[in-house]
Amino acid sequence: TNKHLLYLVWEMQEIVILVRNSFILFVILLCTFSCSKLTEFDNQRIKEVLGDSLLSSSSSWDIDMDIIEDGFISLNLKSSKAVSYSKNDVKYTTLSGPVSIQIFEADTLQTEVFSDSALYRPSASSFELFGAVKVFTTSGRRLRTEYLKWERANDIISTNEYVTIVTPSDSINAMGLVGNADLTNYTLNEVTGQTVIH
């Protein structure tokens, strides 16, 4: 989808910035060791360049993480790779798939979510899931789409993409959805079809 492509372009831009900054640092170190003295102008310019590009990142593989809240497991996250980025006060983590999220309520599994990749923003406590997104609830409801945003703090899921919801009694197709993670309450935009299951 376009969002996924924009995300990939954005990630490539971040890599280009890292490579450029590494090159600048190499040149600075080379000049420091090979030149006897830098002018005040050179020193100021170096500080400006380094100050504009302080991006840090860390990578982890084979993620299997539980989040415990009030003594109960509330979430289990699995991913083949996670890369966390931090620049100034902005932090985010990219998750490479397959990505699996299990949502619990008082240690009881309520919902399972699967996707090809994801983006986590800790400041908003939100996940954006990309590619072959599937949601399964313990009440037998299922959702399929190519993109889904989950605002964890408010338990709101949403998408503007094509979505299919399957319940024990019917199947509904629509363009766009807003609802909760266990699919007990949702609003569909532009319903495109419905099938009754007997």
N, C-alpha and C positions, 0 to 999 in steps of 0.2 A: 504494500500500500504506500501511498505518498508519505504518510507519517513515518513509516519504517525506513523509506529511502532518505527522508530528511534527517532521521536519526543517524543513519549510517554516514551521510555526508557530514553531519555535525561531529560525529566521532572521528572521522578522517581529518577534519580540520583541527581537532584537538591533538591528534598525532603529529600533524605538520607543525603545530605550534611547539610541541615538545622537541621535535627534531631541530627546528630553528633555534630554540632557546639553548639546546645543547651545543649547537654550532657556535652561537654567540659566546657562551661560557668558555668553550675551547679557545676561541680567538682572544678572549680577555685574558685567560690564563697564559696563553702563548705570549701575548704582549707583556704581561707582567713579568714573566721570567726572561724574556729576550730583550726587553727594553729597560733602560735604566730608570726612567721616571715618566709617569703619565702626567699630562697637564691637568689643571683643575677642570677644564671643559670636558676632557676625556673621562675623568672620574665621575662627573655629574651625569654624563650621557650613559655610562655603564650602570649607575644606580637607577636611572629612569627605565632602561631596557629590562633590567632584572626585576624591578618593582612592578612592571606591567605584566609580567609573565610568570608569577609564582603559582604554578599549578603542581599539585602533588597527587600521586596516585599510588594505589597498592592493589595487588592481585592475589586472589585465592582460588584454589581449585577444589573440586569435589565438595561443595558446600552442603552441609546438613545441619541446619540450625533451628533450635527451638526458642521461642519467645515465651517466657513465663511472666504472667501478670497476676498479682494477688494470690500467688501460690499455685496457680493453675496454668497449664499449657494453653496458650491462646493461638499460637501459630507455629507451623513447621514449614521451613523453606528449604528446598533442595534445588541445586543448580550445578552444572558442570564447571562453571567459572564465574567469578564475580570480580569486577574491577571497580574500586571506589576512588572517586575523584574529589578533590577539594581545591577550590580557588576562592580566596578571600573568605566570605561567609557562606558560599554556595557549596553544598555537598550533595552528591548523588552516586548511585551505584548501578552499573550495568550488569545484568545477569544473562549469561549465555546458556542456551538450552541443551537439553530440555529443562524447563523450569517447572517446578511443582510446588504448590502452596496448599497446605491443609489448614483450614480454619476451625478452631475449636471453641466451644462454650462450656466452661467448667469441666475441662478435660474430656468433653464429648465431641467427637468429630461431627461438624455440621456441613462443611462444604469443602470440595477439592477443586483446585484450579490448575490447569496445565497450559503451557504456551511454549513457543519456540525461543522467546527471549523476553526480557523485562527490564524496566527502568524503575529504580526505587529512589524516591526523594524523601529523606528523613525529616526535613523541616515541615513538610506537608503530611507526613505519614501516608504517602500514596504510592501505589504501584501502577505502572502502565505496562500492560502485557501486549506482546506483538506476535502475530503469526500463529495460526491454528489454535486459537484460544478455546478451551473447553472448560465448562463449569459443571460439576456434578454435586447435587445436594443429597443428603440422607433421606429426604422426603420423596426422592425419585424425579426431581426436576433437573433438566439439563439445558445448557446454553452453549451455542457455538457462534463464534465471530472471528474476525481477523485482528481486532483491536479492542481492548477493554481497559478502562481506568477504574481503579478501586481506591477510594478515599477511606482508608482504614479507620481513622478516628470517628468518622460519621457513618461508617458501614454503608457507603453509597457506591454502587457500580454504575458506569455509564459508557456508552459508545454512540458514535454517529454513523458507524458502519452497519452493513447488512448483518442481521442477527437472526438466529433461529432459537426458539425456546420450545422444549418438549416437556410436557407434563404427563402425568398418568392418563389424562383424558384427551389431550389434543396437542397439536403442534402449530406454532405460530411463527410466521416470517415477517420481519419488519426492517425498516431503515432507522435505526436508533433506538436506544433504551436508556432508562434511568430507573434504578431500583436498589434493593438491598442484596447483600451477598448470598443469602440463602434462598433467593428468588421467591420469597413469599409475598413480596409487594413490589410491583414494577409497573412502569408506564412505557408503552411502546409508541414510537413515532412512525407514521406512514406504514401501517400494516399492509403487507403485500399478499398475504395468503394465510389460510387456516385449514387444518385438517382435523377432523374428529376421529379419535381412536377408540374403538369399542373393545 
